[in-house]
């Protein structure tokens, strides 16, 4: 089932990639190279393109969240879950979850101001993590 509650049919390879993302859990941010390496441990002949297609489908049906952050070499993936923001350390490149969402009243006001609709809001923070700030 996806986030909207409808049944999603997944191939064997899609189920493998989904299981890997689920096992890592919310708060673990996997790059494509990480996903491919983990998939190859279970299925040595799986290709990078197969993993890429699987993660794209999982993202498109709402089972996996894609995190595209400015300055990052690639997107990161995590299980779909409650809305939250992300922080990326500019020094060590670590990505962390932050328990923050833009209040609904703010998005409603912005939508009214522009005369349109806001379907979602993505918040990314950048700076130095606690460990790198001490260096």
SULUR-V733810 format. One record per residue. N is the residue number from 1. SS is DSSP state (helix for helix, strand for strand, loop for the rest). OMEGA is omega in whole degrees, 0 to 359 (none if undefined). D_FIRST is the distance of its C-alpha to the first C-alpha in whole Angstrom. Layout:
n | ss | omega | d_first
N | SS | OMEGA | D_FIRST
N | SS | OMEGA | D_FIRST
//
This chain:
n | ss | omega | d_first
1 | loop | 176 | 0
2 | loop | 184 | 4
3 | loop | 180 | 7
4 | loop | 177 | 8
5 | loop | 179 | 5
6 | loop | 182 | 5
7 | loop | 179 | 4
8 | loop | 177 | 5
9 | loop | 181 | 9
10 | loop | 176 | 10
11 | loop | 178 | 14
12 | helix | 181 | 16
13 | helix | 177 | 17
14 | helix | 179 | 13
15 | helix | 178 | 12
16 | helix | 181 | 15
17 | helix | 178 | 15
18 | helix | 179 | 12
19 | helix | 180 | 14
20 | helix | 180 | 17
21 | helix | 180 | 15
22 | helix | 182 | 14
23 | helix | 180 | 17
24 | helix | 175 | 19
25 | loop | 176 | 17
26 | loop | 182 | 18
27 | loop | 174 | 21
28 | loop | 185 | 22
29 | loop | 186 | 22
30 | strand | 172 | 22
31 | strand | 179 | 24
32 | helix | 180 | 23
33 | helix | 178 | 26
34 | helix | 180 | 25
35 | helix | 181 | 21
36 | helix | 180 | 24
37 | helix | 179 | 26
38 | helix | 179 | 23
39 | helix | 181 | 22
40 | helix | 177 | 25
41 | helix | 181 | 26
42 | helix | 182 | 24
43 | loop | 189 | 24
44 | loop | 183 | 28
45 | loop | 183 | 28
46 | loop | 182 | 24
47 | loop | 178 | 26
48 | helix | 181 | 25
49 | helix | 178 | 24
50 | helix | 178 | 21
51 | helix | 179 | 20
52 | helix | 179 | 21
53 | helix | 180 | 19
54 | helix | 183 | 16
55 | helix | 177 | 16
56 | helix | 178 | 16
57 | helix | 180 | 13
58 | helix | 176 | 11
59 | helix | 184 | 13
60 | helix | 179 | 13
61 | loop | 174 | 9
62 | loop | 179 | 9
63 | loop | 182 | 8
64 | strand | 177 | 12
65 | strand | 176 | 15
66 | strand | 180 | 18
67 | strand | 178 | 21
68 | loop | 184 | 24
69 | loop | 177 | 27
70 | loop | 178 | 31
71 | loop | 179 | 33
72 | loop | 180 | 30
73 | loop | 180 | 31
74 | loop | 175 | 27
75 | loop | 176 | 24
76 | strand | 182 | 22
77 | strand | 177 | 18
78 | strand | 177 | 17
79 | strand | 175 | 13
80 | loop | 181 | 12
81 | loop | 181 | 13
82 | loop | 179 | 16
83 | loop | 176 | 19
84 | loop | 179 | 22
85 | strand | 178 | 24
86 | strand | 176 | 26
87 | strand | 177 | 29
88 | strand | 179 | 31
89 | strand | 181 | 34
90 | loop | 181 | 36
91 | loop | 184 | 38
92 | loop | 177 | 36
93 | loop | 179 | 33
94 | loop | 177 | 31
95 | strand | 181 | 28
96 | strand | 173 | 27
97 | strand | 174 | 24
98 | strand | 180 | 26
99 | loop | 181 | 25
100 | loop | 171 | 26
101 | loop | 176 | 25
102 | loop | 181 | 27
103 | loop | 182 | 28
104 | helix | 180 | 26
105 | helix | 180 | 30
106 | helix | 180 | 31
107 | helix | 176 | 28
108 | helix | 180 | 29
109 | helix | 178 | 33
110 | helix | 178 | 32
111 | helix | 179 | 31
112 | helix | 180 | 33
113 | helix | 181 | 36
114 | helix | 178 | 35
115 | loop | 181 | 34
116 | loop | 179 | 30
117 | loop | 174 | 27
118 | loop | 182 | 25
119 | loop | 180 | 22
120 | loop | 178 | 21
121 | loop | 180 | 24
122 | loop | 182 | 24
123 | loop | 176 | 27
124 | strand | 175 | 28
125 | strand | 180 | 31
126 | strand | 179 | 34
127 | strand | 177 | 37
128 | loop | 178 | 38
129 | loop | 182 | 36
130 | helix | 181 | 38
131 | helix | 182 | 39
132 | helix | 178 | 40
133 | helix | 181 | 42
134 | loop | 184 | 44
135 | loop | none | 45
//
